[in-house]
Amino acid sequence: MVAVWLWSEQQGVFSHQTALALHNLSDVLPHRVHLTLPANWKQRRFRGPADTVFHHADVGKTKRV
């Protein structure tokens, strides 16, 4: 998973089921990594790592753990 975060230039935030699993808030192991990227990345054309679901939203620094 660290490779996915590094791929995002450290701008991405693990989210959805992935975040729940990382924080031990769920016993579900996601089949795919969920990563939220900055909203302006939605306009970019890129190929991300396989088995990764991308979401787009601006996540403030105070909401990052």
C-alpha positions in Angstrom: 0.0 0.0 0.0 2.9 2.4 0.7 3.8 2.2 -3.0 0.3 3.5 -3.9 0.7 6.4 -1.6 4.2 7.2 -2.9 2.8 6.9 -6.5 0.3 9.7 -5.6 3.2 12.0 -4.8 2.1 11.7 -1.1 -1.0 13.7 -2.0 -3.4 10.8 -1.6 -5.3 9.7 1.5 -6.3 6.1 2.1 -10.1 6.1 2.4 -13.2 4.1 2.5 -12.8 0.4 3.3 -9.0 0.7 3.2 -9.0 3.4 5.9 -11.3 1.3 8.1 -9.0 -1.7 7.8 -5.8 0.4 8.5 -7.4 1.8 11.7 -8.7 -1.6 12.8 -12.3 -0.3 12.6 -13.4 -3.2 10.5 -12.6 -6.9 10.1 -13.2 -6.6 6.3 -10.0 -6.8 4.2 -10.7 -4.8 1.0 -9.9 -6.5 -2.3 -8.9 -3.1 -3.7 -7.1 -0.2 -2.2 -9.2 3.0 -2.0 -7.3 6.2 -2.3 -8.7 9.7 -2.3 -6.8 12.1 -4.5 -7.0 16.0 -4.6 -10.1 17.2 -6.5 -7.9 18.8 -9.2 -6.4 15.4 -10.1 -9.8 14.4 -11.6 -8.8 16.3 -14.7 -5.5 14.4 -15.0 -5.1 11.5 -17.3 -3.0 8.8 -15.6 -2.7 5.1 -15.0 -2.6 4.2 -11.5 -1.6 1.0 -9.8 -3.7 -2.1 -10.4 -6.4 -2.9 -7.9 -6.7 0.7 -6.8 -10.0 2.6 -6.7 -9.6 6.4 -7.0 -11.9 9.0 -5.4 -11.4 12.7 -5.8 -12.0 15.3 -3.0 -10.0 17.9 -1.1 -9.0 16.5 2.3 -7.7 19.1 4.6 -4.5 18.6 6.7 -6.5 18.6 9.9 -8.5 15.6 8.7 -5.5 13.5 7.8 -4.3 11.0 10.4 
